[in-house]
Amino acid sequence: MRVGPAWRGVTASALVLVPLGLYMLVLIGLGLWGRREGGSLEGYYVAGKKLPSWVIAFSSNATGESGWLLLGLTGMGYAVGFHALWVVFGEVMGVAIAWTLVSRPFKEYTDRYRAITVPDYLEQRFRDRRQLLRKLSIAIILSMVAVYCCAQLVATGKAFSSFLGFSYVTGVLLGAGVTIVYTAVGGFKAVAYSDLVQGLLMVGGLVMLPIVGIAAAGGWGEVIGALEAADPDLLRAMGSRGATWAGVLSAASFAGIGLAFLGVPQLLTRFMSAASGRELVRGGRVAVVCMVLFDVGAVFTGIAGRALFPLLDDPETVMPTMSAELFPALFTGIFLVIVLGAIMSTVDSLLILASSSVVRDFGQKILGAARGDGRLTRYGRYATALVGLVAIPFALYEPPLLFWFMLFAWSGLGGAFVPVVLCSLFWKRTTLPGALAGMASGFAVTVVWVVWFKASYHDLYELIPGLIAGTAATVIVSLRTSPPEGAAAEFEDVHATVRGGA
């Protein structure tokens, strides 16, 4: 079936705009409601460490997935077929390991330290009196958040353009404006509960859309037949490269996307904000099921879309195309809300992360600002709004490869933080020089790999060499230096507490 121009010409009728208007009112309402928790920095940046399991689980997954789930991963399913299921495998494994192994010792450490940012944790874990880890963390977080926010706002513009025919600029400005307002006003509590709403919408949409798409194509047999006729490689788990070295590296790259779930700061903050370790145990079960539904639904949406609309110019438009062609106008509005939910659930977390780096890590801890909590929280709101406003002009240039642009920022944060966080939690011999070397090496190799080496090594995903370099640097330098005084005994006590509470 050749798709006509109808999906591009969907008018912004009342039926389409009603779900969008209601959704934005809900977000603003959550921002005003969350404001009550924002009287302190702990309340503003980690919701007073009072969040229940189901909120943390949906918030973590919705934040980790972002706009690329609805636009990028569905487009990937459209472009490469069953080969995209390696992303599902990697992300489900990453989420399962993070919640099973990482969440509880990290929560125990950060509660002891009264930490509200990841640099807070690292500084105290390694007794870093010169604040070197905090300073390096700030530089990495702010640079990667800038790229990440820009990519998410690009996705916002594409969503409004694809669904409603709005101009790209109007879409960027409208989406950014609403997100900045509710995030700046409500802080992390508003972010977490809005992520819950957005995550539920994403699950509903990604369960319904592939089912309807497969039915519209005539059933599963017809979908398989259409894919085989278009390109038999779409049905192969190893893709067009088969069981070759290039094919293995391609599968490893897709699976490697999930490794960042083990330690990127915006997800670790969710563990920190839990009301207790037991909430994390319950939340892990919800998070894994949620991730399966997210990713399987996205890939099979793309696969069904390839059977229905084989001539799309841009694979990343398969989801809006299907929603406009297969559903009434009201559902088109609902699917727009689902896409925006995926995007906003990441943008709001990135804004809070950047704001905490500016106000808590730089202003309060490095500059030593001795202002009261109330005034610092007010500065936090200003910083949140400013970060969002700064990202808007860059997003207006609309980088063309949304999926890979987001992955670069995701992998940059992962390469910097995952090796250090894992070593700090599971190897008591880790030292401050080792942590510094690991963070710098992981980040640098990730960036350098993208710029100079990736194209020559079958597009091997940059986070994999970044993690290898970061972990190797952490271990080698730690073996040559001395761990912080008292860190080993503290390590044993933390893990004994976690085991005792199991």
Residue pairs with C-beta under 8 A, 6 or more apart in sequence:
1 308
1 309
1 310
2 309
2 311
3 309
3 311
3 312
3 321
3 325
6 324
6 325
7 162
7 317
7 320
7 321
7 324
7 325
8 162
8 165
9 165
10 16
10 163
10 164
10 165
10 324
10 329
10 332
11 164
11 165
12 164
12 165
12 166
13 329
15 328
15 329
15 330
15 332
15 333
16 163
16 164
16 329
16 330
16 332
16 333
16 336
17 164
17 333
18 330
18 333
19 330
19 333
19 334
19 336
19 337
20 333
20 336
20 337
20 340
23 337
23 340
23 341
24 178
26 194
26 197
27 178
27 179
27 182
27 194
27 344
28 178
28 181
28 182
30 182
30 186
30 190
30 193
30 194
30 197
31 181
31 182
31 183
31 184
31 185
31 186
31 190
31 194
32 185
32 186
33 186
33 189
33 190
33 193
34 47
34 182
34 185
34 186
34 187
34 188
34 189
34 190
34 191
34 193
35 185
35 186
35 187
35 190
37 43
37 44
37 47
37 48
37 186
37 187
37 188
37 189
38 44
38 186
38 187
38 189
38 377
38 380
38 381
39 373
39 374
39 377
40 48
40 373
40 374
40 377
41 116
41 359
41 360
41 364
41 373
41 376
41 377
41 380
42 48
42 49
42 114
42 116
43 187
43 189
43 377
44 187
44 188
44 377
44 380
44 381
45 116
45 117
45 187
45 188
45 269
45 352
45 355
45 356
45 360
45 380
46 116
46 188
46 269
46 272
46 273
47 187
47 188
47 189
47 192
47 273
48 189
49 111
49 272
49 273
49 274
49 275
50 273
50 275
51 59
51 189
51 192
51 270
51 273
51 274
51 275
51 279
52 275
52 279
53 274
53 279
53 280
53 281
53 282
53 283
53 286
54 196
54 282
54 283
54 286
55 192
55 193
55 195
55 196
56 192
56 270
56 271
56 273
56 274
56 279
56 280
56 283
57 283
57 284
57 286
57 287
57 290
58 195
58 196
58 198
58 199
58 200
58 286
58 287
58 290
59 191
59 192
59 193
59 195
59 196
59 199
59 270
59 345
59 349
60 95
60 267
60 270
60 283
60 287
61 95
61 199
61 287
61 290
61 291
61 294
62 195
62 196
62 198
62 199
62 202
62 341
62 342
62 345
62 346
63 195
63 266
63 267
63 270
63 345
63 346
63 349
64 91
64 95
64 260
64 261
64 264
64 266
64 267
64 346
65 202
65 294
65 342
65 345
65 346
66 152
66 155
66 342
66 343
66 345
66 346
66 406
67 151
67 152
67 155
67 156
67 159
67 339
67 342
67 343
67 346
67 402
67 406
68 155
68 402
68 403
68 406
68 407
69 202
69 206
69 294
69 295
69 298
69 342
70 202
70 205
70 206
70 298
70 319
70 338
70 339
70 342
70 343
71 155
71 158
71 159
71 316
71 317
71 319
71 339
71 402
71 403
72 316
72 402
72 403
72 406
73 84
73 87
73 295
73 298
73 299
73 302
73 403
74 298
74 299
74 301
74 302
74 305
74 315
74 316
74 318
74 319
75 302
75 314
75 315
75 316
75 317
75 318
75 319
75 403
76 84
76 87
76 299
76 302
76 315
76 403
77 84
77 298
77 299
77 300
77 301
77 302
77 303
77 305
77 306
77 318
78 302
78 303
78 305
78 306
78 312
78 315
78 318
79 302
79 315
80 233
80 234
80 239
80 240
81 227
81 231
81 233
81 234
81 235
81 236
81 239
81 303
81 306
82 234
82 235
82 236
82 237
82 303
83 233
83 234
83 236
83 237
83 238
83 239
83 240
83 250
83 251
83 254
84 254
84 299
84 302
85 237
85 299
86 237
86 250
86 251
86 252
86 254
86 255
87 254
87 255
87 257
87 258
87 295
87 299
88 292
88 295
88 296
88 299
89 255
89 258
90 254
90 255
90 256
90 257
90 258
90 259
91 257
91 258
91 261
91 291
91 295
92 258
92 288
92 291
92 292
92 295
93 255
93 258
94 257
94 258
94 259
94 260
94 261
94 262
95 258
95 261
95 287
95 288
95 291
96 284
96 288
97 261
97 262
98 261
98 262
98 263
98 267
99 280
99 283
99 284
99 287
99 288
100 284
101 426
102 262
102 263
102 268
102 271
102 421
102 422
102 425
103 271
103 274
103 280
103 283
103 284
104 277
104 280
104 281
104 498
104 501
105 425
105 426
105 494
105 495
105 498
106 121
106 268
106 271
106 272
106 421
106 425
107 271
107 272
107 274
107 277
107 280
108 277
108 494
108 497
108 498
109 115
109 121
109 125
109 425
109 494
110 120
110 121
110 271
110 272
112 494
113 120
113 121
113 124
113 125
115 121
115 124
115 272
116 272
116 356
116 360
117 265
117 269
117 356
117 357
117 360
117 361
118 137
118 265
118 268
118 269
118 417
118 421
119 133
119 134
119 137
119 138
119 357
119 361
119 365
120 134
120 360
120 361
120 365
121 424
122 128
122 133
122 134
122 137
122 420
122 424
122 435
123 131
123 133
123 134
123 365
125 424
125 484
125 487
126 133
126 424
126 430
126 431
126 432
126 435
126 484
126 487
127 432
127 484
127 485
127 486
127 487
128 134
128 432
131 365
131 366
132 432
132 436
133 432
133 435
133 436
133 439
134 361
134 365
134 366
135 366
136 436
136 439
136 440
137 265
137 357
137 361
137 416
137 417
137 439
138 357
138 358
138 361
138 362
138 366
140 412
140 413
140 416
140 417
140 439
140 443
141 265
141 353
141 354
141 357
141 413
142 354
142 357
142 358
143 412
144 409
144 412
144 413
144 416
145 350
145 353
145 354
145 357
145 387
145 409
146 354
146 390
146 391
146 394
147 405
147 408
147 409
147 412
148 346
148 350
148 406
148 409
148 410
148 413
149 347
149 350
149 351
149 354
149 387
149 388
149 391
149 395
150 391
150 394
150 395
150 399
150 405
151 395
151 399
151 402
151 405
151 406
151 409
152 343
152 346
152 347
152 350
152 406
153 172
153 175
153 176
153 347
153 391
153 392
153 395
154 172
154 395
154 398
154 399
154 402
154 405
155 339
155 343
155 402
155 406
156 171
156 172
156 174
156 175
156 176
156 340
156 343
156 344
156 347
156 395
157 168
157 169
157 171
157 172
157 175
157 395
157 396
157 398
158 168
158 171
158 316
158 317
158 398
158 402
159 171
159 175
159 320
159 336
159 339
159 340
159 343
160 166
160 168
160 170
160 171
160 172
160 174
160 175
160 336
161 167
161 168
161 171
162 317
162 320
162 321
163 320
163 323
163 324
163 332
163 333
163 335
163 336
163 339
164 171
164 336
166 174
168 396
168 398
169 396
172 392
172 395
172 396
173 392
175 340
175 343
175 344
176 347
176 388
176 389
176 391
176 392
176 395
178 344
179 344
179 347
179 348
179 351
179 388
180 351
180 384
180 385
180 388
180 389
182 190
182 194
182 348
183 190
183 191
183 347
183 348
183 351
183 352
183 384
183 388
184 351
184 381
184 382
184 384
184 385
184 388
185 381
187 352
187 377
187 380
187 381
188 269
188 273
188 352
190 348
191 348
191 349
191 352
192 270
192 273
194 344
194 345
194 348
195 345
195 348
195 349
197 341
198 341
198 342
198 344
198 345
199 290
199 341
199 345
201 334
201 337
201 338
201 341
202 294
202 338
202 341
202 342
203 290
203 293
203 294
203 297
204 338
205 297
205 334
205 335
205 338
206 293
206 294
206 296
206 297
206 298
206 301
206 338
207 293
207 297
209 297
209 301
209 304
209 319
209 322
209 323
209 335
210 297
210 300
210 301
210 303
210 304
212 322
212 326
212 327
213 300
213 301
213 304
213 305
213 307
213 308
213 322
213 326
214 220
214 223
214 300
214 304
216 304
216 308
216 326
217 223
217 226
217 304
217 307
217 308
222 307
223 303
223 304
223 307
224 235
226 306
226 307
226 310
227 234
227 235
227 303
227 306
227 307
228 234
228 235
230 306
230 310
231 240
233 239
233 240
234 303
234 306
236 242
237 251
238 244
238 247
238 248
238 250
238 251
239 247
239 250
239 251
241 247
241 250
241 458
245 458
246 458
249 457
249 458
249 459
249 460
250 458
250 459
252 460
252 461
252 464
253 459
253 460
253 461
253 464
254 461
256 461
256 463
256 464
257 407
257 410
257 461
257 463
259 414
259 418
259 463
259 464
259 467
260 410
260 411
260 413
260 414
260 418
260 463
261 267
262 414
262 418
262 421
262 422
263 414
263 417
263 418
263 419
263 420
263 421
263 422
264 410
264 413
264 414
264 417
264 418
265 353
265 413
265 417
266 346
266 349
266 350
266 353
266 413
268 417
268 421
269 349
269 352
269 353
271 280
274 280
274 283
277 498
277 501
278 501
301 318
301 319
301 322
302 315
302 318
302 319
304 322
305 312
305 318
305 319
305 321
305 322
306 318
308 322
308 325
308 326
309 318
309 321
309 322
309 325
312 318
312 321
316 402
316 403
319 335
319 339
320 335
320 336
320 339
323 331
323 332
323 335
323 336
324 332
327 335
347 388
350 387
351 384
351 387
351 388
352 384
354 383
354 384
354 387
355 380
355 381
355 383
355 384
355 387
356 380
358 383
358 387
359 376
359 379
359 380
359 383
360 376
360 380
363 369
363 376
363 379
364 376
369 376
371 379
399 405
407 461
408 450
408 462
410 463
411 446
411 450
411 461
411 462
411 463
411 466
412 443
412 446
412 447
412 466
414 446
414 463
414 466
414 467
415 442
415 443
415 445
415 446
415 462
415 463
415 466
415 467
415 469
415 470
416 439
416 442
416 443
416 446
416 466
416 470
417 439
417 442
418 442
418 467
418 470
419 438
419 439
419 442
419 467
419 470
419 471
419 473
419 474
420 430
420 435
420 438
420 439
420 442
420 470
420 474
422 471
423 430
423 434
423 435
423 438
423 471
423 474
423 475
423 478
424 430
424 435
427 475
427 478
428 483
428 487
428 488
428 491
428 492
429 478
429 479
429 483
429 488
430 474
430 478
430 483
431 477
431 478
431 481
431 482
431 483
431 484
432 481
432 484
433 477
433 478
433 480
433 481
434 473
434 474
434 475
434 476
434 477
434 478
434 479
434 481
435 474
435 478
436 477
437 473
437 474
437 476
437 477
438 470
438 471
438 473
438 474
438 477
439 470
440 473
441 469
441 470
441 472
441 473
442 466
442 467
442 469
442 470
442 471
442 473
443 466
443 470
444 469
445 465
445 466
445 468
445 469
445 470
446 462
446 463
446 465
446 466
447 462
449 460
449 462
449 465
449 466
450 462
453 465
454 460
454 462
